[in-house]
Amino acid sequence: MKRNLLFISRYPEIIDEFQGILEEKQIETDIAQNGTDAMELLKQKEYQILVTDLNLDGYNGDKIISYVNQVFPNTICMLYTNSISAVQLGFYLNKRDVFRVFLRPVNFRQEFMQALEEAYELYDLKKHDRDSRQERLKQLEDNRKAIAEIEKIIENQNGRWKDFEIFADRLLGFTMERYGTAWNVEQRNQYFAKEKKLLKAMCENPNTHNIARAQNEAEVLMK
């Protein structure tokens, strides 16, 4: 996967220095010099890494990070700013899920690039975990749909079995009323053997069409 990054700063000299280092690393980099342009870029694609200043024209860095936290939870956010208080530092590390905070000036070739490599490793881990969760959720959803389909089939079959049971009761009552007292033992045995065969066929495919056909066959059988 090709690495990408969004860098946001209003200082051209910092942008030039930063871009010079990233070109050596073959990282696909987009640049924004204000918060408005940054938001437009964020609406177009997902970035693996976001590096931003806090003081920006348009949307400030805090709003940018908050937006990324909500829309792109896998994206790793880093701050690069002139100054930050201890309270702000705790807020961005704990509440805004910022991975690293850097105060200018910083050594891009060593300290910053080391943090950037670690940020990409963290991104890969987060994405893998998210993909795994999504796959598990998909499997659970597929299982749920399969179970629902099976339940629907069983429900339909139960309805057919109910019709079948009604038919079987009627068939037995019909034959007993019409022939029961007149049959001898051999005739009764022959009837029950044929009835058993008929009912077995019904059990194999107990639908309404077969029930009606079997009932007709039973009446013909008894004539």
VEXDREN-2710 file (C-alpha; in Angstrom, 1 decimal):
% VEXDREN-2710
k/r/px/py/pz
1/MET/0.0/0.0/0.0
2/LYS/1.4/3.4/-1.0
3/ARG/1.9/5.7/1.9
4/ASN/0.1/9.1/1.9
5/LEU/-0.1/12.1/4.2
6/LEU/-1.8/15.5/4.5
7/PHE/0.4/18.3/5.8
8/ILE/-1.2/21.6/6.9
9/SER/0.8/24.7/7.6
10/ARG/0.5/28.4/6.8
11/TYR/4.3/28.8/6.6
12/PRO/5.8/28.2/3.1
13/GLU/9.3/27.7/4.4
14/ILE/8.1/24.9/6.7
15/ILE/6.2/23.3/3.8
16/ASP/9.3/23.4/1.6
17/GLU/11.5/21.8/4.3
18/PHE/8.9/19.1/5.0
19/GLN/8.3/18.3/1.3
20/GLY/12.0/17.9/0.7
21/ILE/12.3/15.2/3.3
22/LEU/9.2/13.3/2.2
23/GLU/10.2/13.2/-1.4
24/GLU/13.1/11.1/-0.4
25/LYS/10.7/8.6/1.4
26/GLN/8.4/8.4/-1.7
27/ILE/5.4/9.4/0.4
28/GLU/2.4/10.8/-1.5
29/THR/1.9/14.2/0.1
30/ASP/-0.9/16.7/-0.2
31/ILE/-0.3/20.2/1.2
32/ALA/-2.8/22.7/2.5
33/GLN/-2.0/26.2/3.8
34/ASN/-5.3/26.8/5.6
35/GLY/-8.1/24.9/7.2
36/THR/-10.6/25.5/4.5
37/ASP/-8.4/23.9/1.8
38/ALA/-7.5/21.1/4.2
39/MET/-11.2/20.2/4.7
40/GLU/-11.7/20.1/1.0
41/LEU/-8.9/17.6/0.6
42/LEU/-10.2/15.5/3.5
43/LYS/-13.6/15.3/1.8
44/GLN/-12.0/13.8/-1.3
45/LYS/-10.0/10.9/0.3
46/GLU/-8.8/9.2/3.4
47/TYR/-5.3/9.9/4.6
48/GLN/-3.1/7.6/6.6
49/ILE/-1.3/10.4/8.4
50/LEU/-2.4/14.0/9.2
51/VAL/0.1/16.6/10.3
52/THR/-1.3/20.0/11.2
53/ASP/-0.6/23.2/13.0
54/LEU/-3.2/24.6/15.4
55/ASN/-3.3/28.2/14.2
56/LEU/-4.8/28.1/10.7
57/ASP/-7.0/30.4/8.7
58/GLY/-10.5/29.1/8.1
59/TYR/-10.9/25.9/10.2
60/ASN/-8.3/25.7/12.9
61/GLY/-6.2/22.7/13.7
62/ASP/-8.5/21.5/16.5
63/LYS/-11.6/21.4/14.2
64/ILE/-9.6/19.6/11.6
65/ILE/-8.4/16.9/14.1
66/SER/-11.9/16.6/15.6
67/TYR/-13.4/16.0/12.1
68/VAL/-10.7/13.4/11.3
69/ASN/-11.4/11.6/14.6
70/GLN/-15.0/11.2/13.7
71/VAL/-14.9/10.5/9.9
72/PHE/-11.5/8.7/9.6
73/PRO/-10.9/6.9/12.9
74/ASN/-7.9/5.0/11.3
75/THR/-6.0/8.2/10.4
76/ILE/-3.1/9.0/12.7
77/CYS/-3.0/12.7/13.7
78/MET/0.2/14.6/14.6
79/LEU/0.6/18.2/15.8
80/TYR/3.4/20.6/14.8
81/THR/3.0/24.0/16.4
82/ASN/4.8/26.9/18.0
83/SER/3.6/26.5/21.5
84/ILE/1.2/24.4/23.6
85/SER/0.3/24.4/27.3
86/ALA/0.3/21.4/29.5
87/VAL/-3.5/21.4/29.6
88/GLN/-3.7/21.5/25.8
89/LEU/-1.1/18.8/25.5
90/GLY/-3.1/16.4/27.8
91/PHE/-6.3/17.3/25.9
92/TYR/-4.9/16.5/22.4
93/LEU/-3.1/13.3/23.5
94/ASN/-6.1/11.9/25.5
95/LYS/-9.2/13.4/24.0
96/ARG/-8.3/14.0/20.4
97/ASP/-6.2/10.9/20.1
98/VAL/-3.2/12.8/18.8
99/PHE/-0.2/10.4/18.3
100/ARG/2.6/13.0/18.6
101/VAL/3.0/16.7/19.4
102/PHE/6.0/18.6/18.1
103/LEU/7.2/22.1/18.9
104/ARG/8.9/24.1/16.2
105/PRO/11.7/23.9/15.3
106/VAL/12.0/20.2/14.9
107/ASN/14.6/17.9/13.2
108/PHE/12.6/16.5/10.3
109/ARG/15.3/14.0/9.3
110/GLN/15.6/12.3/12.7
111/GLU/13.0/12.9/15.4
112/PHE/10.0/13.6/13.1
113/MET/10.7/10.9/10.6
114/GLN/11.1/8.3/13.3
115/ALA/7.7/9.3/14.7
116/LEU/6.3/9.2/11.2
117/GLU/7.5/5.6/10.7
118/GLU/5.9/4.6/14.0
119/ALA/2.7/6.4/13.0
120/TYR/2.4/4.3/9.8
121/GLU/3.0/1.2/11.8
122/LEU/0.1/2.2/14.1
123/TYR/-2.1/3.0/11.1
124/ASP/-1.5/-0.5/9.7
125/LEU/-2.4/-2.1/13.1
126/LYS/-5.6/0.0/13.4
127/LYS/-6.7/-0.8/9.9
128/HIS/-6.0/-4.5/10.3
129/ASP/-8.1/-4.5/13.5
130/ARG/-10.9/-2.6/11.8
131/ASP/-10.9/-4.9/8.7
132/SER/-10.9/-7.9/11.0
133/ARG/-13.9/-6.5/12.9
134/GLN/-15.7/-5.7/9.7
135/GLU/-15.1/-9.2/8.4
136/ARG/-16.4/-10.7/11.6
137/LEU/-19.4/-8.5/11.5
138/LYS/-20.0/-9.5/7.9
139/GLN/-19.8/-13.1/8.8
140/LEU/-22.3/-12.6/11.7
141/GLU/-24.6/-10.8/9.4
142/ASP/-24.4/-13.6/6.8
143/ASN/-25.1/-16.1/9.5
144/ARG/-28.0/-14.1/10.7
145/LYS/-29.5/-14.0/7.2
146/ALA/-28.9/-17.7/6.8
147/ILE/-30.6/-18.4/10.1
148/ALA/-33.5/-16.2/9.1
149/GLU/-33.9/-18.0/5.8
150/ILE/-33.8/-21.4/7.5
151/GLU/-36.5/-20.2/10.0
152/LYS/-38.6/-19.0/7.1
153/ILE/-38.3/-22.3/5.4
154/ILE/-39.1/-24.2/8.6
155/GLU/-42.1/-21.9/9.1
156/ASN/-43.4/-22.6/5.6
157/GLN/-42.8/-26.3/6.1
158/ASN/-44.6/-26.2/9.4
159/GLY/-47.6/-24.7/7.6
160/ARG/-47.4/-27.5/5.0
161/TRP/-47.1/-30.2/7.7
162/LYS/-50.2/-28.8/9.4
163/ASP/-52.2/-29.2/6.1
164/PHE/-50.7/-32.6/5.8
165/GLU/-51.8/-33.6/9.3
166/ILE/-55.3/-32.4/8.6
167/PHE/-55.4/-34.4/5.4
168/ALA/-54.1/-37.5/7.1
169/ASP/-56.8/-37.3/9.8
170/ARG/-59.5/-36.8/7.2
171/LEU/-58.2/-39.7/5.1
172/LEU/-58.2/-42.0/8.1
173/GLY/-61.7/-40.9/9.1
174/PHE/-63.0/-41.2/5.6
175/THR/-61.7/-44.7/5.1
176/MET/-62.9/-45.9/8.5
177/GLU/-66.3/-44.5/8.1
178/ARG/-66.7/-45.9/4.6
179/TYR/-64.9/-49.3/4.9
180/GLY/-64.0/-50.0/8.5
181/THR/-66.9/-52.2/9.4
182/ALA/-67.0/-54.1/6.1
183/TRP/-63.2/-55.0/5.9
184/ASN/-61.8/-58.3/7.0
185/VAL/-58.3/-58.5/8.5
186/GLU/-56.5/-59.0/5.2
187/GLN/-58.3/-56.1/3.6
188/ARG/-57.3/-53.9/6.6
189/ASN/-53.7/-55.0/6.3
190/GLN/-53.6/-54.2/2.6
191/TYR/-55.1/-50.8/3.2
192/PHE/-52.7/-49.9/5.9
193/ALA/-49.8/-51.0/3.8
194/LYS/-50.9/-48.8/1.0
195/GLU/-51.7/-46.0/3.3
196/LYS/-48.2/-46.2/4.8
197/LYS/-46.7/-46.0/1.4
198/LEU/-48.9/-43.0/0.6
199/LEU/-48.0/-41.2/3.8
200/LYS/-44.3/-41.8/3.3
201/ALA/-44.5/-40.2/-0.1
202/MET/-46.3/-37.3/1.5
203/CYS/-43.6/-36.9/4.1
204/GLU/-40.9/-36.6/1.5
205/ASN/-42.5/-33.5/-0.1
206/PRO/-45.5/-32.3/2.0
207/ASN/-46.8/-29.4/-0.2
208/THR/-50.3/-28.4/-1.0
209/HIS/-50.2/-29.8/-4.5
210/ASN/-49.0/-33.2/-3.4
211/ILE/-51.5/-33.3/-0.6
212/ALA/-54.4/-32.8/-3.1
213/ARG/-52.9/-35.4/-5.5
214/ALA/-52.5/-37.9/-2.7
215/GLN/-56.0/-37.4/-1.5
216/ASN/-57.4/-38.1/-5.0
217/GLU/-55.2/-41.3/-5.2
218/ALA/-56.5/-42.4/-1.8
219/GLU/-60.1/-42.0/-2.9
220/VAL/-59.4/-44.0/-6.1
221/LEU/-57.6/-46.6/-4.0
222/MET/-60.7/-47.2/-1.9
223/LYS/-63.1/-47.6/-4.8
END
